[in-house]
Amino acid sequence: MSAFIIDAFEFCKSDGFREGSTPLVEMARLAEESSEKGGDIRWTMQGGQTRHGYPSLTLEVAGHVKLECQRCLQPMDYEIDSSTMLVLGKDDEEADAIEIVLDDDSIDVIVGSRTCDIRQLLEDEALLALPQSPKHDVCPETKLLDSLKNQKPSPFAGLKNIKTE
C-alpha cells in the first residue's frame, strides 16, 4: 500500500500528522495550470476532531508556481499559501447532516474513506488556491498588447456616424 493512502477516520482519531514536499510534476492537474513544471509543493496534514466531535483534517499547502497572465500572456510568479479544514462524513447523508450542524461556509465537509489518497486532497487544495484569472499587478511587457489595440479601428467605430432620422 502507498504511503499516501491512509484510513482517514483512523488518522483523525489518532491525531495523525504528516508533512512533506511533492514535486509539481507529480501533481498532473496543477502542473497543467503552470507554465513551468519545476518546483515543489510543501504540505502538512493534521488529523483531529471538531468541537462537535466530527473527524477533521487540516491541510496546508505552500509553494511557488508560474502561471500565465491573462492580460499580457507572459509568465508570472504566484505563491500558493493555503490552509483549510475538511470535516469527514461516512457517506453523503452524514456529510449533508454535518454541514447543517456546522453551518460554516469556511469548513468543507467531504465523504471520508478508509483508503484515502492524500495526494488528491493536497492537489485539490493547491488548485483551489490558484486565482481564477491570474494577472500581473502591472504587466512587464505591454508592446504586443499596445500594438493590437492600435492596429486597426474597431468595427463598431463607424456606428457612431450613423444617425437615425
N, C-alpha and C positions, 0 to 999 in steps of 0.2 A: 504494500500500500504506500502511496506517495506521502511524503512529509507534509504536503499541502492539503491532504484530505483529513478532516477532523470530524469527530462527533460533536457537533455544535452545542448540543444540550449539555453534554458532559464537560466540554470546555468551559461553558458558562458556570456550571455548577461548581467546578473546581477552581474558579477564578484564574483560568489559564492565561498565559501571556506568551506571545510570540512577537519577534521582530526580525526584520531582515531587509534585504535590498534585492530588487528584481530588475534585471536588465530590461530596458524599454522594448527591445526586440522580442522578448518573451511575452509581451502584452500586445498581442496582434491588433486588437481594436484600437488601443491607444497609439501604437506605432503608426497605424494608418492615418491618424489625425495629425501626426507630427511630420514636419518637413525634413527632419533629421532623425535617424534611428538610434543614435548613440545616447549613452547616459543610463542612469539607474533611477528607479523609483524606490525611495526608502519608505518603510511601513512598520506599523505596530498594530497589534490586535490584542485587546484585553477583554477577557470574559468576566461576567458578573451578573448581577441582578438589578432590576429597577427597584424603586422603593415600594412598588406593588408586589414584588417577588417574581416578576417575569424574567426569564433568561435574556441577557443582553450582551451584545458585542460592541465594543467601542473601537472603531477603525480610524487610523490616522495615516495619511499618505502625503509624501512630500517629494519634490524632485523638479528638475528643470526639463522643459520640452521646448522645441521650436515649432511654432505654428505659422501659418501663412496669414498675413494681414489681409483682411477683406477689402481694404481701401486701396493699398498700393501693390498687393500681391507679392510683397517681399517677406522673407522670414523675419519672425520676431520672437524674442525670448519671452517665455512665460513660466512663472514659478507656481507649481502646484503646491498648495499647503492646505490640506483639508482634514477635517475630523467630523465623524458622525457616529451616532448611536443607532444600532439596529436591535430591535426587540424581536424575539423569536416566538412564533406560534407553532403548534404541532401540525396544523392544517389551515386551510383558507378560512374556515368558520371561526377558529380560535383567533387567528390573526385579525379578522374583522372585529371580533369582540374586544380584543386588546386595544385596537385603535380607538374604539368608542370609550373605553375606560380611561386611557391615557389622555385623549383629546388634546394632543400636542403635535402640531404640524412639523416641528423640528425633529421629531423622532420617527424613523421609518420602521414599520412593522413588516416582517417578512416571514415566510414559512421556513422554519429551520429544517435541518437534515442531520441524520446520523452519519452521512457521508458527504459532508460539505467541502467543496473545493474552495479554499480561501482565496486562491488566485483570482477567481471570478469576482468575488466580493471586493477585493482590493482594486482590480481593474475598473469595476463599476464605479467605485468611489473616485478614482482618478479621472475617469471620463466625466463624471458629474461636476468635477471641479473646473473643467475647461470652460472658457467663455463660449457662448453660443455663436457669436460673431466676433472673432478676435481682431482687434485693431490697435495699431500704434497710437500713443497719445499724440505724437507728431510724427508723421511718416518721414523717413530719412531721405527718400528719393521720390520726387513727385514729377520729374520731367516727362515720364511716359503718360501719367495721368493728365498733366497740363496739356501735352500735345494732343491727346484725344479730345479734350474739351475744346481746343482751338482749331481742330482740323476742318470741320465743316459746320455750317449753321444747322440749327435744329430744324427738323422737317416741319415743326409747328410754328416756326418763326414767321412764316408767310401768313398765318391765320390772323395775325393782328392787323393786317392790311385789309382784310375783308370786312366790309361794313354791311350791315343789314339796312335795307331801306324801308 
